């Protein structure tokens, strides 16, 4: 029954946005995360046992020292080409070897019921509510919209790179050792990083990865005690405006998906919807 549901959802999504654009969204997300892993300082990469690669178009990430889905997964399945059972098995072996608590992320617009059936045969099943995948075309961006925020938003300068790493680590509740990893994104090719400031204190962060005319927004976080002040929406709009000025025509992002429309939490999900993004699908995380 779920295979039929997946096919129906694929058909509904295709009516909203063409498959080529969906594929581009998946690939720019994949490439952003692969480059994020490549940016990690060598010593830290060894400590965390970071691994990343592409197998038949699938982006594969592993960080067994931090066993969360964001850092341990297979993504962009079907974005470049249909994936065979043998190629899926190769990716599965890689994840089993290098990652922990990993997931296969399935975009219903790019994968067939055969892929779902193969995953089930490996005793993998959807876990949680999945992730919402968002899309926004540049023509929908207002150049004059400035959502109210209690804080000043600025691109991160080189001498503030440590502050960017600090806010990302603290906001997500990650181990302190990852700070240099995220700091390494400041000034890196294809990346633009931002901080929100309360006078001289950095309180929120966000990044955008730009590849030609497509961009991925991510690494959105605010210090826990300073949330619910409109800062993330303001960070989203700032990145959209700057991306548009840089020639970006298509923007994408993803967040956790609530089980119901009014489920508490999921502020990132609502921030992207309220910033004009369209939810194009819910991407399930297939896990053991």
N, C-alpha and C positions, 0 to 999 in steps of 0.2 A: 504493500500500500504506500509506503514512504517513497518508493521509487517513482510511482505515479505522481505523488505530490511534488517530487523534485522536478519532474518533467513539466508539470503544470506551472510551477513557479518560474521555470526557465522561460516558458512562453510569455508569462505576464511581464517578466523583467525585460524581455526583448522588445516589448511594445514601448517601454519607457526610454531606453537608451540602446543604441546598436551594439552588437557584440564586439565590434572592433574597439569601441570606446571602453567597454567593460574590460577587455583584454589589456588595453593601455593602462587602465587604473590598477589592475593587478600587477602588471609588470613594473610600474614605477614604484609601487609599494615594495615589491620584491627587491628591486635594485637599491632602494633607500636603505632597507634593513641589511642587505649584504654589505653595502658601503659602511654602514654604522659598525658592523662587526669588523670590517677591514681597518677602521679607524682606531680600534683599541690599541693602546700601547702594548708592545710585545710582552713585557713582564706581566702585565695584568691579563693579557690574553692567555698566557701560560697558566697563571694562577687559577683562572676561571674555566680553563679547558675549553675556550671558545673555538668553535669550528663553523665554517660556512662554505657553501658551494652551490653550484647549479648542476642538476642532473636532468637532462632532457627537458630543459626549460623550467623545472621545478626549483624554487629557491629553498634551500635547506639551512636551518639554523640550529646550533646546539650550544647550550650553556648549562651543563649539568650542575654547576655550583649554585645556580639560581634557577630552580626547576619550575619556571612559570611558562605559560603557553607563548607569551610574546617572544621569548628567547629560545624556545625549543619547538620547532614546527616545520612542516612542509607547506609552502604557499605557492600561489600562481599556477596551480594545476590546470592544465588545459589552456593557459593564456597564450602560449606560443604555438602549440600543436596538440592534437589528441595524444593522450598518454596510454600506452599499452600496459597490460598486466605485468609484463616483464620489467618495464620501466618503473612502475609503482613498487614492485618487489625490490628493485635496486634502491629506491628512496627509503623504503621501509627498513632495509638492512642498514643503511647509513644512519638513520635515526636510532635504531636499536643499539648501534655501536657507539654513537657519540652523544646522544641527547638523553634527557630525563623528563618524564611527565610530558611527553611531546604530543603533538596533534597534527593530523592531516586537515588542512583547512579547505573546504569545498565550496566554491562559488557555483550555485545552481545553474547559472546562465552559461557556464563553460564546461560542465561535466555531465555525462550521461548516466542513465540508470545502471549501465554496466560498471562504471567506476564505483558507484555506491554499493553495488552487489559485491564487487571485489573487496572493498573495505570491510563489509560485513563478514565475508568469509575469513578475514584475518581477525575476527572477533573485535572489530572496532565499531563504536557507536557514537552518535552525537552526545556531547557532554555540555551541560549548561544550556544557556539561551542562545548561544552563538554570538557572532559579531555582526553589527550592521555595517554595510559598505556604503559610503556616500560618494556623490558626484555633484560637481557644480561647473557649469559652463561660464566662461568669463563674461559673457554678455549679461548675466544675471547679477553681476557685482556692481554695487553702487560705489562710485568714487567719492561720494560725499557723506556716506553713512559712517558715523563714529559712535558706536554704542558707549553708553556711559560706563566709566570705570573709575574706581577710587585711586588708581595708580597710573604712573607715567610709563608708557611702553617705548622701549628703544631697542634697536639692533645691538647685539652684544659686540663690544669692542674686545680686542685681543687681551687687554689687561684685565678684563672681567670674565675671562673664560672659566676661571676657577669658580666664580659665583654661579655661572650657568650649571656647571657640574654639581655644585652644592644643592641648588634648588631642585634639579631633576632627581638627584638621589634622595633628598629629604621628602619631596612631594610624593614620590612613588613608594617610599619606605624601603628602598633598596639598601644593600650593604654599603657602608661608607667607602669601601675600596673602589667602587665603580665611578667615583667622581671624576678621575682623570679621563675615563672612557668618554663620558659625555662632553667634558671640556674640550676634547680633541675635535669636536665638530665645529667649533668656532673658527671661522676663516677657512674651513675646508671647502674644496671645490664642489660646486653644486648645492651647497648648504647655505641657508640663512638662518641664524638663530636670534632669538628675542628674549628679553627679560622685562618684567614689569617691576617697577621700583616704588617703594614707599619711602620717599625721601632718599636716604642712602642705603636702604635695605632692599635687596632683591627678594621678591615674594612669589613670582610666577614665571613660568618659562614655556616656550613653544618653539618649534622648528619647522622649516619647509625645505624639501629636497626638490630641486628643479632639474628636469632632464628635457632639454629642448622646449616643447610647448606643453608638457604635462608636469604636474607637480603633486607631491604627496605632503600632507600636513600631519604632523605627529609630535610626540614627546610633549604633550600638553599636560601641565601640572601646576598646581598652586599649593603653597604651604597650607597644611590642614587647618590651622587656626585662622586663616585669612581668606577662606573661600566664601562663595555666595555674595561677591561684590561686583560681578560683571566682568572680571578680569579676563577670563578665558574667551568670552565672546569678543572682547576688544582685541585680544591677541589673534584670534581667528581672522577678524576683519582686517587687521593690519597686514597679516601675511597675504591675504587675498589681494589687497590693493597693491602691495609691493610685487607680488607675483604677476599680476596683470600688467603692471608697468614694465616688467621684465620680459613680456611676450608670452606668458603662459595663457593657454586657452582652455585647459581642462584641469580641474583640481579634484583630488580625492582624499579621503580619510576613512578611518574605521574606528568604531568604539564597541564596547560591550552593548548587547541588546537587551532591553528589559522584557520580562515575560508578559507584562501587561502595560498598557499605555500610561497608567498612573502609578506604576511601581516606584517606590521611593528610591532615591539615589539616581545613578545614571545621568549625572549632570552633563557629562561630555556628550552623550547621545543627544540630549535636548539642546545643548549649545550649538551643535552642528546643524540640527534642524532649524533652529531659530536664526541661524546665520545664512539661511537660504539653500543649504545643501539638500539634495534629494536622496532619500534612502533607496538604493537600487536593488538591494537584496539583503538577505541575512545569510551569512556564511557560517556553516556549522563546523564545529571542531570535533573531528572524529578521534576518539581516544580508546585505549584499552579499558 
